Amino acid sequence: MKTIIVGAGAIGGTVAVLLKEAGYDVRIMCHSESTKALIEEDGFFLNGAKGEHRVDFTCYSDVKEFGDEKFDIIVIATKYAHMAECAKMMLPYLAENGLVIGMQNGILTDELGAIVGRDKAVGCMIGFGATRNAPNDVTMTSLGEFYVGMLDGRVTRTLEVFAEMLKSVLPTQITREIKRRQYSKLIINSCINAVAGITGKTLGEILKDGRARDLFLNIAREGMAVAKAMKISVPKYGAVLEYRLLALGNNKAYNSVCKFVVMMVGKLYSDVKPSTLQSLEKEEKTEIDILNGYFVQMGKRYGVETPVNTKLVQMIHEIEEGKREMTSDNLAEF
């Protein structure tokens, strides 16, 4: 399957390197001519959770360079702000039975399907972490798994092949209910990103603070209340995060167990800087509106109050605008 990955950042770069090293025909669509030249001259470097790698790629910086080429699999691994534009740009170069995979944070498969067609759009739940060090250098900070699925629950031959390809990166499963899996990741992603963003701390540093652990639970509880209103049955994330138990009550014994699990997650990924913190440190716009902002938006639509997530979205925007500092003192407002 001829595959192209659009956006070779932390996620796209990791996937591209490990797929290419496994022997698949993978190309990269770069955001600029300078990035293309750097990758073609020096290669793409990946280190971290799956060892050290250096891989050479055929790169493009303009669709005009494709000529008559068509791609069986187009992976859009850009940030959310560029997803729609890239999907429209790449659609003419999709093979007849090809698929377009959205590898973004959040739940964006419906939006992708509106552009490329519901019969060609594939959602992906990304269960690993990575950090971009340079345009051709990425660190894989944590392992995990993939879930992939189409909007209508169909399983095509191309989807089966793509899932098999992804197994060379991480364990991968096809699901007929991709939104449920994406929602599961959205909850933990919203907890990690928002709290890191307002404090300016790594995950391990954050979770030493009991106020942060309380905030994690309250973010997740609001997310689960919205899921209930949307009639989404949220599966557990990974081996330990069973969100449905959050609805059982607010008793001290159960909260203590929850906080212990959260603290163990923090120890496991102690040095991780979530993407929202990385963006704020670079003075870039974050994706908070499709993380915690999704709970706020859906809460308004379904009549569910989300005061904690609403406050967090407001805080992150204030930091983006230079009106608020990143500091643990922000936790006191909760």
SERO-4910 file (N, C-alpha, C, O; in steps of 0.05 Angstrom, whole numbers):
BEGIN
 pado doro    nc1    nc2    nc3   cac1   cac2   cac3    cc1    cc2    cc3    oc1    oc2    oc3
  Met    A     17    -24      0      0      0      0     18     25      0     34     29     18
  Lys    A     14     42    -20     29     67    -21     17     86     -1     -6     93     -2
  Thr    A     34     95     18     25    111     41     39    137     42     64    139     38
  Ile    A     25    159     48     38    184     53     27    195     80      4    194     86
  Ile    A     46    206     95     39    218    121     43    248    119     65    258    113
  Val    A     21    262    122     21    292    120     24    303    148      7    300    165
  Gly    A     48    316    153     53    327    179     71    308    195     62    290    208
  Ala    A     97    313    193    117    295    206    125    308    233    149    313    237
  Gly    A    106    313    250    112    323    277    117    300    296    128    279    287
  Ala    A    109    303    321    115    283    341    101    256    334    113    235    334
  Ile    A     75    258    328     60    233    323     66    223    295     73    199    291
  Gly    A     63    240    275     68    232    247     96    222    242    100    202    228
  Gly    A    115    236    254    143    227    251    149    200    263    163    184    251
  Thr    A    138    195    287    142    169    300    130    147    282    143    127    277
  Val    A    105    151    273     92    130    257    107    126    231    111    103    222
  Ala    A    115    148    218    129    146    192    155    130    195    160    112    179
  Val    A    171    136    215    197    122    219    193     92    223    206     76    211
  Leu    A    174     85    241    171     57    248    158     41    226    164     17    222
  Leu    A    140     54    210    128     40    187    149     36    165    151     14    154
  Lys    A    165     56    160    185     54    139    206     34    146    215     18    129
  Glu    A    214     34    171    234     15    180    224    -14    179    240    -33    176
  Ala    A    198    -17    181    185    -44    179    183    -53    150    174    -75    144
  Gly    A    190    -35    131    190    -44    103    168    -33     86    165    -41     63
  Tyr    A    151    -16     97    128     -5     81    136     19     64    155     33     71
  Asp    A    121     22     43    125     45     24    112     70     36     88     74     33
  Val    A    128     85     50    118    109     64    133    134     55    157    134     54
  Arg    A    118    154     48    129    181     41    120    201     62    102    196     78
  Ile    A    133    224     62    126    246     80    119    271     65    134    279     46
  Met    A     98    284     73     91    311     62     99    331     84     87    332    105
  Cys    A    119    347     77    130    366     97    115    393     95    102    399     75
  His    A    118    409    116    105    435    116    121    457    102    111    478     96
  Ser    A    146    451     96    163    471     83    185    458     67    192    435     71
  Glu    A    196    474     48    218    464     32    243    460     49    259    441     44
  Ser    A    247    476     70    271    473     87    269    447    103    290    433    107
  Thr    A    245    440    112    242    415    127    246    391    108    259    371    116
  Lys    A    236    393     85    240    372     65    270    368     59    279    345     59
  Ala    A    284    390     55    313    388     50    328    375     73    346    359     69
  Leu    A    321    383     98    334    372    121    330    342    124    349    328    129
  Ile    A    305    333    120    299    304    122    313    289    100    324    267    105
  Glu    A    312    299     76    324    284     54    355    284     56    368    265     47
  Glu    A    367    304     68    396    305     71    406    289     95    425    274     92
  Asp    A    392    292    118    402    279    142    386    255    151    396    239    168
  Gly    A    362    251    140    344    229    150    327    239    172    328    262    181
  Phe    A    310    220    182    292    227    204    300    210    228    304    185    226
  Phe    A    303    222    251    313    209    275    290    205    295    274    222    300
  Leu    A    289    181    307    270    174    328    285    161    351    301    142    346
  Asn    A    280    170    375    292    156    398    271    154    420    248    163    417
  Gly    A    278    141    442    259    139    464    249    111    470    265     93    471
  Ala    A    223    109    472    211     84    482    216     60    465    215     37    475
  Lys    A    221     64    439    227     41    421    255     42    410    260     32    387
  Gly    A    273     53    425    301     53    416    308     76    397    292     94    393
  Glu    A    332     74    386    342     94    368    340     85    339    346     63    332
  His    A    331    104    322    326     98    294    334    122    277    332    145    285
  Arg    A    344    116    253    348    136    232    339    125    206    348    104    198
  Val    A    320    139    192    308    129    168    309    151    146    304    174    152
  Asp    A    314    143    121    313    161     99    285    160     86    272    140     86
  Phe    A    276    183     76    249    185     65    249    200     38    266    217     33
  Thr    A    230    193     21    222    211     -1    203    231     10    182    224     22
  Cys    A    209    257      6    192    278     18    181    296     -4    192    298    -26
  Tyr    A    159    308      3    146    328    -15    140    353      2    134    351     26
  Ser    A    141    376    -10    132    400      3    109    414    -12     98    434     -3
  Asp    A    102    402    -35     81    414    -52     67    391    -67     81    373    -77
  Val    A     41    391    -69     26    370    -82     33    369   -112     29    348   -125
  Lys    A     44    390   -123     52    390   -151     74    370   -157     77    361   -179
  Glu    A     88    363   -135    110    344   -138    100    315   -141    115    297   -147
  Phe    A     74    310   -136     63    283   -137     61    273   -166     63    249   -171
  Gly    A     58    292   -185     53    283   -212     27    268   -214      6    277   -205
  Asp    A     28    244   -226      4    227   -229      1    207   -206    -16    190   -207
  Glu    A     17    209   -185     16    190   -163    -10    191   -148    -21    213   -143
  Lys    A    -19    168   -140    -42    165   -122    -33    149    -98    -15    132   -100
  Phe    A    -46    154    -75    -38    141    -50    -61    124    -40    -84    133    -39
  Asp    A    -55     99    -32    -76     82    -21    -84     91      8   -107     88     16
  Ile    A    -64    101     22    -69    110     50    -57    138     53    -33    142     49
  Ile    A    -74    156     61    -65    183     68    -70    188     97    -93    187    107
  Val    A    -48    192    112    -50    197    141    -47    227    145    -26    239    139
  Ile    A    -67    240    157    -65    269    163    -57    270    193    -74    265    211
  Ala    A    -32    277    198    -22    278    225    -14    306    233      3    310    250
  Thr    A    -28    326    222    -23    354    229    -39    360    254    -54    344    264
  Lys    A    -35    384    265    -52    393    286    -80    399    275    -84    401    251
  Tyr    A    -99    400    294   -127    403    286   -132    427    268   -147    425    249
  Ala    A   -118    449    273   -123    474    257   -118    470    228   -129    485    211
  His    A   -101    451    221    -93    447    192   -106    422    180   -102    417    157
  Met    A   -121    407    196   -131    381    187   -149    385    162   -145    371    142
  Ala    A   -169    402    163   -188    405    142   -175    414    116   -180    404     94
  Glu    A   -157    434    119   -143    444     95   -126    422     82   -126    420     57
  Cys    A   -112    406     98    -95    385     87   -112    363     74   -105    352     54
  Ala    A   -135    357     87   -153    336     76   -163    344     48   -163    328     30
  Lys    A   -171    369     45   -181    379     19   -158    379     -1   -162    372    -24
  Met    A   -134    386      7   -111    387    -10   -103    360    -21    -96    357    -44
  Met    A   -106    339     -3    -96    312    -10   -117    295    -24   -111    275    -37
  Leu    A   -143    302    -22   -164    285    -32   -161    278    -62   -166    255    -69
  Pro    A   -152    296    -80   -149    289   -108   -128    267   -113   -127    256   -134
  Tyr    A   -111    262    -93    -89    243    -96    -95    217    -81    -77    201    -77
  Leu    A   -120    213    -74   -128    188    -60   -135    167    -81   -151    173    -99
  Ala    A   -124    143    -79   -131    121    -97   -160    113    -94   -173    120    -75
  Glu    A   -171     99   -114   -200     93   -116   -210     80    -90   -231     87    -80
  Asn    A   -196     60    -80   -205     46    -56   -189     55    -31   -187     40    -12
  Gly    A   -177     79    -33   -160     88    -11   -176     99     12   -200    103     11
  Leu    A   -161    104     34   -172    115     58   -156    139     68   -132    140     64
  Val    A   -170    157     82   -156    180     95   -159    176    125   -181    174    136
  Ile    A   -136    175    139   -136    171    168   -130    197    182   -110    210    176
  Gly    A   -147    204    201   -142    228    217   -127    220    243   -138    206    260
  Met    A   -103    230    246    -87    225    271    -84    251    286    -62    263    286
  Gln    A   -106    260    298   -105    284    314   -115    278    342   -127    257    347
  Asn    A   -110    297    360   -124    296    386   -153    301    382   -161    312    361
  Gly    A   -170    293    401   -198    300    399   -214    280    382   -204    259    374
  Ile    A   -239    287    377   -258    271    363   -266    285    337   -285    301    337
  Leu    A   -251    280    315   -254    295    291   -262    279    267   -261    289    244
  Thr    A   -269    254    271   -275    237    248   -299    246    232   -299    244    207
  Asp    A   -319    257    245   -342    267    230   -334    291    212   -343    293    190
  Glu    A   -317    308    223   -308    331    207   -291    321    183   -294    332    161
  Leu    A   -275    301    187   -259    290    165   -277    277    144   -273    281    120
  Gly    A   -297    263    154   -316    249    136   -332    269    119   -338    263     96
  Ala    A   -337    293    129   -352    313    114   -335    323     90   -346    334     71
  Ile    A   -309    320     93   -291    330     71   -285    308     51   -287    313     27
  Val    A   -277    284     61   -268    263     42   -289    242     37   -285    226     19
  Gly    A   -311    243     51   -332    223     48   -332    203     71   -311    195     80
  Arg    A   -355    196     81   -357    178    104   -346    150     97   -339    135    115
  Asp    A   -346    143     71   -336    117     63   -306    116     61   -294     95     55
  Lys    A   -292    139     65   -263    140     62   -249    150     87   -225    149     89
  Ala    A   -265    160    107   -253    172    131   -249    151    153   -267    135    159
  Val    A   -225    151    165   -219    132    186   -210    148    211   -192    166    209
  Gly    A   -222    142    233   -214    154    259   -192    137    272   -191    113    267
  Cys    A   -176    150    288   -154    135    301   -152    144    330   -152    168    336
  Met    A   -151    126    348   -145    132    376   -115    126    380   -106    104    377
  Ile    A   -100    147    387    -71    146    389    -64    142    419    -69    160    435
  Gly    A    -52    120    425    -47    114    453    -18    118    463    -11    108    484
  Phe    A     -2    132    447     26    136    455     32    166    456     17    182    446
  Gly    A     54    172    469     63    200    471     90    204    457    106    186    455
  Ala    A     94    229    447    119    235    433    123    266    435    104    281    438
  Thr    A    149    273    432    156    301    433    174    307    409    192    291    403
  Arg    A    169    329    395    186    337    373    209    354    382    205    375    395
  Asn    A    233    346    377    257    360    385    267    379    364    278    401    370
  Ala    A    264    371    339    272    387    315    255    377    292    241    357    294
  Pro    A    256    391    269    239    383    246    243    354    237    225    342    225
  Asn    A    267    342    243    272    314    235    281    297    259    296    278    256
  Asp    A    272    305    283    281    291    307    258    290    327    248    310    337
  Val    A    249    265    334    227    261    353    235    241    374    249    222    369
  Thr    A    225    246    399    228    227    421    201    214    427    181    229    432
  Met    A    199    188    426    175    173    434    176    170    464    192    155    475
  Thr    A    158    184    478    159    186    507    144    164    522    149    159    545
  Ser    A    125    151    508    110    130    521     98    111    501     94    119    478
  Leu    A     93     86    509     81     66    491     51     66    496     40     79    513
  Gly    A     37     49    480      8     47    483     -4     30    462      7      8    456
  Glu    A    -26     38    450    -39     22    429    -54     41    410    -58     64    415
  Phe    A    -63     29    388    -79     43    368   -106     29    367   -108      4    369
  Tyr    A   -128     45    362   -153     35    353   -160     51    328   -157     75    327
  Val    A   -168     37    307   -177     50    282   -204     40    274   -211     17    279
  Gly    A   -220     58    262   -246     50    254   -259     71    236   -252     94    236
  Met    A   -278     62    219   -292     79    201   -318     89    214   -329     77    232
  Leu    A   -328    111    203   -352    124    215   -376    105    216   -391    105    236
  Asp    A   -380     90    195   -404     73    194   -399     45    205   -416     27    203
  Gly    A   -375     40    216   -369     14    228   -360     -7    208   -354    -30    216
  Arg    A   -359      0    182   -350    -20    162   -320    -27    166   -305    -11    177
  Val    A   -313    -51    156   -285    -59    156   -278    -67    128   -287    -87    118
  Thr    A   -262    -50    115   -254    -55     87   -227    -69     87   -213    -70    107
  Arg    A   -220    -79     63   -194    -92     60   -171    -72     65   -151    -79     78
  Thr    A   -174    -47     56   -153    -27     60   -150    -21     89   -128    -17     99
  Leu    A   -172    -20    104   -171    -15    133   -156    -38    147   -140    -34    165
  Glu    A   -162    -63    139   -148    -86    150   -118    -84    145   -102    -90    163
  Val    A   -111    -77    121    -82    -75    115    -69    -53    131    -47    -56    141
  Phe    A    -83    -30    133    -71     -8    149    -68    -16    178    -47    -10    190
  Ala    A    -87    -29    190    -85    -38    217    -61    -57    221    -47    -56    241
  Glu    A    -57    -75    201    -35    -93    202     -8    -77    201     11    -84    214
  Met    A     -8    -57    184     16    -40    183     22    -27    210     45    -27    219
  Leu    A      1    -16    223      5     -2    248     15    -21    270     27    -11    290
  Lys    A     11    -47    267     20    -66    288     51    -66    289     62    -74    309
  Ser    A     64    -56    268     93    -54    269    102    -30    286    125    -27    293
  Val    A     83    -12    293     88     11    310     80      4    339     96      6    358
  Leu    A     54     -4    343     43    -11    369     20    -31    365     10    -33    342
  Pro    A     12    -45    386    -12    -62    383    -36    -46    372    -41    -24    381
  Thr    A    -50    -58    353    -71    -43    339    -96    -61    336    -94    -84    330
  Gln    A   -119    -49    341   -144    -62    338   -163    -46    321   -164    -21    322
  Ile    A   -179    -60    304   -200    -46    289   -225    -46    307   -232    -67    319
  Thr    A   -239    -24    308   -263    -22    324   -286    -12    306   -282      4    288
  Arg    A   -310    -21    312   -333    -12    297   -346     12    311   -366     23    302
  Glu    A   -334     21    334   -344     43    349   -321     62    356   -313     64    380
  Ile    A   -310     74    336   -285     90    340   -290    113    359   -272    121    374
  Lys    A   -314    125    359   -318    149    376   -316    142    405   -306    158    421
  Arg    A   -325    118    413   -322    109    441   -293    108    449   -286    118    471
  Arg    A   -276     98    432   -248     95    439   -235    123    440   -218    129    457
  Gln    A   -243    140    421   -231    167    420   -240    183    445   -224    199    456
  Tyr    A   -264    178    454   -274    193    478   -258    184    503   -252    200    520
  Ser    A   -252    158    504   -236    148    526   -209    162    528   -201    170    549
  Lys    A   -196    165    505   -170    179    504   -174    208    510   -157    221    523
  Leu    A   -196    220    500   -201    248    504   -202    256    534   -192    277    542
  Ile    A   -213    238    550   -215    245    579   -188    247    591   -182    267    604
  Ile    A   -171    227    588   -144    228    601   -127    250    588   -112    263    601
  Asn    A   -131    254    562   -116    275    547   -123    302    558   -106    320    561
  Ser    A   -149    306    564   -158    332    574   -148    337    602   -140    360    609
  Cys    A   -147    316    618   -136    319    645   -107    327    644    -99    347    657
  Ile    A    -91    312    629    -63    316    628    -56    344    616    -39    359    627
  Asn    A    -68    350    593    -60    374    579    -69    400    593    -53    418    595
  Ala    A    -93    400    603   -103    425    616    -87    431    641    -79    454    645
  Val    A    -82    411    658    -69    416    683    -39    422    679    -28    439    693
  Ala    A    -27    409    660      1    416    653      2    445    642     21    460    648
  Gly    A    -17    452    626    -18    478    613    -20    501    633     -6    521    631
  Ile    A    -38    498    653    -41    520    672    -19    522    693    -15    543    705
  Thr    A     -5    499    698     16    499    718     44    502    706     62    512    720
  Gly    A     48    494    681     74    495    669     92    473    678    117    475    676
  Lys    A     80    451    689     96    429    700     93    404    683     74    401    668
  Thr    A    113    386    686    111    360    674     90    343    689     81    351    710
  Leu    A     83    321    677     62    304    689     70    295    717     54    295    735
  Gly    A     95    286    720    104    277    746    103    298    767     95    294    790
  Glu    A    112    322    759    112    345    778     83    353    786     78    358    810
  Ile    A     65    353    767     37    360    772     25    342    793     13    352    813
  Leu    A     28    316    790     13    297    806     24    292    833     14    276    849
  Lys    A     45    307    840     54    307    868     36    325    885     36    324    910
  Asp    A     21    342    871      3    361    884    -25    350    887    -38    344    866
  Gly    A    -35    347    911    -61    336    915    -83    352    902   -104    341    893
  Arg    A    -80    379    899    -99    395    885   -102    387    856   -124    388    844
  Ala    A    -79    380    844    -79    372    816    -93    345    813   -108    341    793
  Arg    A    -89    327    832   -102    301    830   -133    304    833   -148    291    820
  Asp    A   -141    322    851   -170    329    853   -181    340    827   -202    332    818
  Leu    A   -165    357    815   -174    370    790   -177    349    768   -195    350    752
  Phe    A   -158    330    766   -160    308    747   -187    294    749   -201    290    730
  Leu    A   -195    287    774   -220    273    778   -244    289    770   -263    279    759
  Asn    A   -243    315    775   -266    332    769   -268    337    739   -291    339    728
  Ile    A   -246    339    725   -246    341    695   -259    315    684   -277    317    667
  Ala    A   -250    292    694   -260    267    684   -290    263    690   -305    253    674
  Arg    A   -298    271    714   -327    268    722   -345    285    703   -366    275    695
  Glu    A   -337    309    697   -353    325    678   -353    312    651   -374    311    637
  Gly    A   -330    302    642   -329    288    616   -348    264    615   -361    260    595
  Met    A   -349    249    637   -367    226    638   -396    234    639   -413    220    628
  Ala    A   -402    257    652   -430    266    653   -439    274    625   -462    270    617
  Val    A   -421    286    609   -427    294    582   -431    268    565   -449    267    549
  Ala    A   -413    249    569   -415    224    554   -442    210    559   -455    200    541
  Lys    A   -451    211    584   -477    199    591   -500    212    576   -518    199    566
  Ala    A   -498    239    575   -519    254    560   -518    248    531   -539    248    517
  Met    A   -495    243    520   -491    237    492   -497    207    485   -496    199    462
  Lys    A   -502    192    507   -507    163    504   -482    148    493   -484    130    476
  Ile    A   -458    157    502   -433    144    495   -425    127    519   -420    138    541
  Ser    A   -422    101    515   -412     83    536   -381     83    534   -370     71    515
  Val    A   -368     96    552   -339    101    550   -324     76    561   -327     70    584
  Pro    A   -307     63    545   -291     41    555   -268     51    571   -261     74    570
  Lys    A   -256     33    587   -233     42    603   -210     47    584   -208     37    562
  Tyr    A   -192     64    594   -168     71    578   -144     56    590   -138     58    613
  Gly    A   -131     41    572   -109     25    582   -118      3    601   -141     -7    599
  Ala    A   -101     -4    620   -108    -26    638   -121    -18    663   -134    -34    677
  Val    A   -120      8    670   -128     16    697   -149     38    698   -164     40    718
  Leu    A   -152     54    678   -170     78    680   -198     70    672   -206     72    649
  Glu    A   -214     61    692   -241     53    688   -259     77    695   -267     80    719
  Tyr    A   -265     93    675   -279    118    680   -307    114    692   -317    131    707
  Arg    A   -320     93    684   -348     89    692   -351     88    723   -373     94    733
  Leu    A   -330     81    737   -331     80    766   -333    108    778   -341    111    801
  Leu    A   -327    128    762   -329    156    773   -357    163    779   -363    182    794
  Ala    A   -376    149    766   -404    156    770   -416    143    796   -439    148    803
  Leu    A   -399    126    809   -410    112    832   -413    129    857   -428    122    875
  Gly    A   -399    151    858   -402    168    881   -377    184    887   -358    183    872
  Asn    A   -378    199    908   -357    217    915   -346    211    943   -337    229    957
  Asn    A   -347    185    951   -339    178    978   -308    179    980   -294    176    960
  Lys    A   -299    183   1004   -270    187   1009   -254    163   1002   -232    165    990
  Ala    A   -264    139   1008   -249    114   1002   -244    111    973   -222    105    964
  Tyr    A   -266    115    957   -263    112    928   -245    133    916   -228    128    899
  Asn    A   -248    158    926   -231    180    915   -202    174    921   -185    181    905
  Ser    A   -196    162    944   -168    156    951   -157    136    931   -134    138    923
  Val    A   -173    116    923   -164     96    903   -159    110    877   -138    105    864
  Cys    A   -177    127    868   -175    141    843   -149    158    842   -134    158    823
  Lys    A   -144    172    864   -121    190    865    -95    173    865    -75    182    854
  Phe    A    -96    150    877    -72    132    877    -66    123    848    -43    123    840
  Val    A    -87    116    834    -83    107    806    -72    130    789    -53    126    774
  Val    A    -83    154    793    -74    178    779    -44    183    785    -29    190    767
  Met    A    -36    180    810     -9    185    819     10    164    806     32    171    799
  Met    A      1    139    804     17    119    791     22    125    761     43    121    751
  Val    A      1    135    748      4    144    720     25    166    719     41    166    701
  Gly    A     24    185    738     43    206    738     71    197    741     90    208    729
  Lys    A     76    177    758    102    166    762    112    152    737    136    153    731
  Leu    A     94    138    724    102    123    700    111    141    678    130    135    663
  Tyr    A     98    164    675    105    183    654    114    210    666    106    231    657
  Ser    A    131    208    686    138    232    702    151    255    686    146    278    692
  Asp    A    166    248    665    180    270    650    165    280    626    175    296    611
  Val    A    141    270    621    126    277    597    116    305    599    105    314    619
  Lys    A    120    320    577    108    347    574     85    344    553     90    340    530
  Pro    A     61    346    562     38    343    544     39    365    522     51    386    526
  Ser    A     25    360    500     26    377    477     18    406    483     29    425    471
  Thr    A     -2    409    501    -11    437    507     11    452    520     15    476    513
  Leu    A     26    440    538     49    454    551     70    460    531     82    481    531
  Gln    A     76    440    513     96    445    492     89    469    475    106    486    468
  Ser    A     63    471    467     54    493    451     57    520    465     66    540    454
  Leu    A     48    521    491     50    545    506     79    554    510     85    578    509
  Glu    A     97    535    514    125    543    517    136    554    491    155    571    492
  Lys    A    125    546    469    134    557    443    118    581    434    121    592    412
  Glu    A    100    590    452     82    613    447     64    608    422     59    626    406
  Glu    A     55    583    419     37    575    398      9    571    409      6    567    433
  Lys    A    -10    571    391    -38    565    399    -40    536    406    -27    519    394
  Thr    A    -56    530    426    -60    502    435    -84    490    422    -98    503    406
  Glu    A    -90    465    428   -114    451    418   -134    448    441   -150    429    440
  Ile    A   -134    466    460   -151    463    483   -181    463    475   -197    450    489
  Asp    A   -188    475    453   -216    477    445   -227    450    436   -251    445    436
  Ile    A   -209    431    427   -219    405    419   -213    384    441   -219    360    438
  Leu    A   -202    393    463   -197    376    486   -219    382    507   -242    373    505
  Asn    A   -212    397    527   -232    405    548   -254    421    535   -277    420    544
  Gly    A   -248    436    514   -269    451    500   -290    434    488   -313    443    485
  Tyr    A   -284    409    481   -304    391    471   -325    385    492   -349    384    486
  Phe    A   -317    380    516   -336    376    538   -354    400    542   -378    398    547
  Val    A   -342    424    540   -357    448    544   -378    451    522   -401    457    527
  Gln    A   -369    447    497   -387    450    474   -410    429    475   -433    437    472
  Met    A   -403    404    480   -424    384    481   -441    387    506   -465    380    506
  Gly    A   -429    397    528   -445    402    552   -467    422    547   -490    419    556
  Lys    A   -460    443    532   -481    464    525   -502    451    507   -526    457    511
  Arg    A   -494    435    489   -513    422    470   -532    403    484   -556    402    478
  Tyr    A   -522    389    504   -538    368    517   -548    376    545   -559    359    560
  Gly    A   -543    401    553   -554    410    578   -539    400    602   -551    395    623
  Val    A   -512    397    600   -496    388    623   -477    411    631   -463    422    614
  Glu    A   -476    417    656   -458    438    666   -430    428    667   -425    406    677
  Thr    A   -411    445    658   -383    437    658   -365    460    669   -348    470    654
  Pro    A   -370    468    694   -355    492    704   -325    489    705   -310    508    700
  Val    A   -316    465    712   -287    460    715   -273    462    688   -253    476    684
  Asn    A   -284    448    668   -272    449    641   -275    476    628   -257    485    614
  Thr    A   -297    490    634   -301    517    623   -279    536    634   -268    552    619
  Lys    A   -274    534    660   -253    550    672   -226    544    661   -210    562    656
  Leu    A   -220    518    657   -194    511    646   -190    521    618   -168    531    612
  Val    A   -210    520    601   -208    530    574   -202    560    575   -185    570    560
  Gln    A   -216    574    592   -212    603    595   -184    609    604   -171    627    593
  Met    A   -174    594    623   -147    598    633   -126    594    612   -107    610    609
  Ile    A   -128    573    596   -109    567    575   -109    589    554    -88    597    545
  His    A   -133    599    547   -134    621    528   -121    647    539   -108    662    525
  Glu    A   -124    651    565   -111    674    578    -81    672    577    -67    691    573
  Ile    A    -71    647    581    -42    643    579    -32    647    550    -12    659    546
  Glu    A    -48    637    531    -41    642    503    -39    671    496    -21    680    481
  Glu    A    -56    687    508    -58    716    502    -39    732    520    -38    757    518
  Gly    A    -23    719    537     -5    733    554    -17    747    578     -5    765    590
  Lys    A    -42    740    584    -57    753    606    -54    737    633    -64    746    653
  Arg    A    -42    714    632    -39    697    655    -13    681    653     -4    674    631
  Glu    A      0    677    676     24    661    677     18    632    681     -2    625    693
  Met    A     36    614    672     35    586    679     47    582    707     71    587    710
  Thr    A     31    574    726     41    571    753     23    552    769     -2    552    764
  Ser    A     34    538    788     18    521    805     -3    536    821    -22    525    831
  Asp    A      2    562    824    -18    579    838    -45    579    825    -65    584    838
  Asn    A    -46    573    799    -71    572    785    -90    551    796   -114    553    794
  Leu    A    -78    530    809    -94    508    820   -112    518    842   -133    507    848
  Ala    A   -104    540    856   -120    551    878   -147    560    870   -165    562    886
  Glu    A   -151    566    844   -177    576    834   -198    554    832   -221    560    826
  Phe    A   -189    529    837   -208    507    836   -214    497    865   -229    478    868
***
